[in-house]
Amino acid sequence: MTQGETMSTATDVYYDPYDTDIDAEPHAVWRRMRDEAPVYRNDRYDFWALSRHADVDAASRDPRTFSSARGTTLELLSSGGEAPRMMIFIDPPEHSRLRVLFSRAFTPRRISALHEQIREECRTLLDPHVGSAGFDYVADFGAQLPSRVISALLGVSPTDQPRILDVINTMFHIEPGVGMINDTALNAMFELHTYLVDQLAERRAHPRDDMFSALVQAELTEDDGTTRRLDDQEAANFGVLLVSAGTETVARLIGWAGLALADFPDQRELLVADPGLIPNAVEELLRYEAPSPSQGRSLTRDVTLHGVTIPEGSKVLLLTGSAGRDERAFPNPDVLDVRRRIEAHLSFGLGAHYCLGAALARLEGRIALEETLRRFPRWDVDRAGAVRLHTSTVRGYKNLPIAV
Ligand code: HEM
């Protein structure tokens, strides 16, 4: 018996990301993992998990050991196939070249230009509910806002945007024990990819001031110093990553904000009284409920942690969602405290793959909360009507009816 097996049998704590009951309420399980099995082993699905803040932090900073090349979800890691050629699944040094290139397409100028548009979208989405009894804070608002924003950034037309949002929702469809690799989700990904290839071809012929056009003009510097344009597949893959990463995560953040601020009305009152606290509240909300709570990796060498050796080739889940609730890093972690000084939550990841859209996500989160609280200083959540979304990449609510 290896040390790893000793550790896993020394406790009866059980965790797997496909279990929708655990996904609904994971914090008690994650706490036990942090205390009893900081190097957790799941024999059923053949993976390991790190749950303490310090361990997730260190692993995220070491992409050469904790590789993303075989995928970052358990089902991709388990499929044995190649992960799609997307930046998020590519290790340094190749990753660094793509990252430099895509960061250029994703300029601060483009993000700050979205400022007014985000506010305008919030007005359009929230104003119709002023004076009403209530609305669905996620379906009517939280899910709509990021889809509209990312569509505008890329250059997806407003006519196509609702269909694209539908396709993304379908891409995130998971089936028990199989996860996101199922025909429904794969067909949706194919549809999105085809759409993006068509858009890119159109921009190649008729460039505009949008990210599709920037992508077809972008030049990648190779190892030998030569440059070349991205091919259609590379540019479309980046588009798929951006639309999916940019839509689903922010929708979950806004949903968690709707729930957590109803659960902690004193904190909501603080924000109404002093909107200057909202940027910090966004960080605290990200810590409190990480919209993307698990990042998968495969090990390129043996790693020994807390006396347990995880062998080379193992699948390891970095539980960002647990790291945010680690009492070793955050006092009273189960309490939402919008004035908490947060040194470093890991909810945008860390190191090479640190979220490329973090600035945009923060901007959307801040403006969404400002515009919500300005109109609706108080609300109650209809818990019976709330519906969870279970996916292997994001965690949160699909529907969150609120009474205002
Ligand atoms: C609250 C919202 C968001 C959260 C919680 C979030 C979370 C994350 C996390 C944890 C990672 C690291 C993944 C890993 O290490 O394997 C990541 C990467 C990434 N995110 Fe986000 N994200 C958010 C919003 C966005 C937005 C709005 C965009 C784009 C517009 C975006 C684009 C990306 C991209 C492209 C990467 C890959 C970066 C790389 O591989 O270098 N994200 N995100």
Boltz pocket constraint, residues with backbone or C-beta under 6 A from the ligand:
constraints:
  - pocket:
      binder: B
      contacts: [[A, 68], [A, 72], [A, 87], [A, 88], [A, 89], [A, 99], [A, 150], [A, 241], [A, 242], [A, 245], [A, 246], [A, 247], [A, 249], [A, 250], [A, 253], [A, 290], [A, 291], [A, 292], [A, 295], [A, 296], [A, 320], [A, 346], [A, 347], [A, 348], [A, 349], [A, 350], [A, 352], [A, 353], [A, 354], [A, 355], [A, 356], [A, 357], [A, 358], [A, 360], [A, 361]]
      max_distance: 6.0
